[in-house]
Amino acid sequence: MLVKEAMSAKVESVGPDVTARECARKMDQLGVGTLPVWENGSLVGFVTDRDICCRAVGGGKDPRAVVAREIMTRDVASCFDDQHCVEAARLMKERHVRRLAVINRNQMMVGLFSVDDLARYSHDLAGEVLEAAAPWPH
């Protein structure tokens, strides 16, 4: 199965100056755990529910004041939409991440591929990714 057959193609995003609270509300409304952050037409990071909890709230920052650029994950891993899910899983394990930005061969972001999307292809591969991406020592 190709990534484009399993990915989430409808992806909402935010700008870098959106507050953590606004990001959390948007995530809640959409039922998602991550939002791509765009600035000047470029993907500059992901803000995740974990970023909000750990970097903002856990870091003692006011979620009504701290903005996405201050808490987002900057090193965004990506894959191509025409890659096989097995290749995407390998990349997720190598990078210790639970989601990838999906780009096409024209370098345009066309979706997100998460461990949940991977699980629809292979529960075993999804489990391996979760183990590799776990924030605690295994």
N, C-alpha and C positions, 0 to 999 in steps of 0.2 A: 504494500500500500504506500502511496506517495504522501508526503506531508500535506500537500494541497487538498487531499481527499479526507484528511482527518482534522486539519487545523480549524481554529475559529477565525472566520473571515471577517465577521462584523466586530470591529474592535474600536472601542471608544478611547479617547486620549485626553490629556490635559496639557496645559502650558506649565512652564517652570515656576510661575508665580502664583499658582493655585495653592491654597492652604491645605495642610494635612487634613483638617476637618472637612473641607469641601471634597477632597479626594476620597475620604472614608464614606461620606454620604453618597458619592457617585458610585463607589464600589458596591455599597449596600443596595442601591437602587437597581444596579445592573446584575447583581449576583456574581461579581467577579472579585478576584484577589489581587489584580494588578492592572495598572493603567500605564500605557506608554506616555512618555513626556516628550513633547515636540517643541522645538525652538527654531524659528527662522527656517521652517521646512525640513529640519533634520531631527532624527530621533536622537535624543541626548541621554535617555535613561528610562528606567521603569520605576514607578513608585508602587510598592507592594503593601499589602496589609501588614506584613512583618516590618517593613520600614516605618510605617506609622506607629505600630506598637513599640518596637524596640528603639528606633532612632529618635522618634519624636517623644512619645509619652514616657518611655523608659529612660530616655535621656534628659527628662525634666523640662522639655520644651513645651510651650503652649501650642496645642494643635490648631488653635484659632489664629495663630500668628506665624508659625513656622511654615515655610513654603516647600513645594515639591523639590526644587533644586537643592535644598539644604539636606534632604533626607533620602533622596532617590538613589537607586542603584545605578551607577554610571556605566559600568562595564557590561554592556548588553551583548549577550551571545545571540548569534543568528544562524539560520540555515536557509537553504533555497527551497522554494515551494515544490520543485521537481525532484528533490532528494527522497530516498526511501526512508520510511519511519525508523528502520534499523540504524541508518546513518545518523539521523537526528538523535536517537537515543544514545548512540555512542558519544556524540558531541555533548549532550546533556551530562552524561556521566563524567567525561573528561573535564568539563567546566564546573561541575558540581552545582548545576542549576536545575530548576523545575520547569522552566519555560524558555522558549526561544522566540525571538522576532523572526518572522518568515518574510523573506524578500524574494522577488522574482529576479530573473536574469538582467532586468533593466535597473536593478538596485532600488526598486520601490518596495516599501513594506506593504505586504498584502494580507497579513494575519499574524496570529500568535499560535504557537504549538506548545501545549502544556503537557505535563505528565498525565493529566486527565484525558487529553486527546490520545496520548500514546496508549493508555490503558484500553481504549476501544480496539486497538490493534493487537496488543499483547500485554496481559497482566504481568507476565514474568519480566518483560523489559521495563515496564513501569515500576515494578518493585525494585529492580536494580538501580534505576535512576533515583528513586526515593532514598535508597540506602546510600548512594554516592553523594546525594545533595543534602543529607541530614546535617543540621548545624551542630550536632553533638558528636563526640567521638564514638566510633563503632567498635 
